[in-house]
Amino acid sequence: MMTLVLNLLLSGWLFLSAFVLQHTEASAWNAVAVALAVAAVAFFAFAMPGRPGLRWLIAVLAIWLLAATMLVPHLTLASMVNEVVVAIALALGTFRPPVFPPKMARSHG
């Protein structure tokens, strides 16, 4: 649950930062696309526990965000630093061990 909240907060901030911080058109669209993709993957990962591939898809999105930050021109250093920090935080969040709800105990009777 904590990972879901972290991913949603980071993707929400990334989405908002595309409009709050000065971006080029390309970097703003990239931030919006990655933010929406991370939010969607986070919800799917929460809805379908036990599928670690979804968690690693967020790591791929984080790597993409980091690479695009280096390749796509930005208007300000603040927008670049923001995207690097968000990408690193998303990537580090994928290493957090998943916590699944405990299975219901079956009564033998």
C-alpha angles and dihedrals in degrees: 000000000000091000090052091052092047092049092047093049092048094046091046091052092045089052093048093044090060086068101030100048123053110263136166112248092256095049092046092052090047091052091049093047094048092045093053092044093050091049092049093047091046091054092047091048090051093046093048107040117188095046105109091177090075090054091052090050087067088055089054090050090049091052089049091051091050093047093045090049089059095043105039117070117248130200097220140026088231093064091048094049091046093055093045091051092047091048092051092046091050092048093048090049090062090064092060107106112250116250115212124192112262115261117253112259112244117228115228107210 
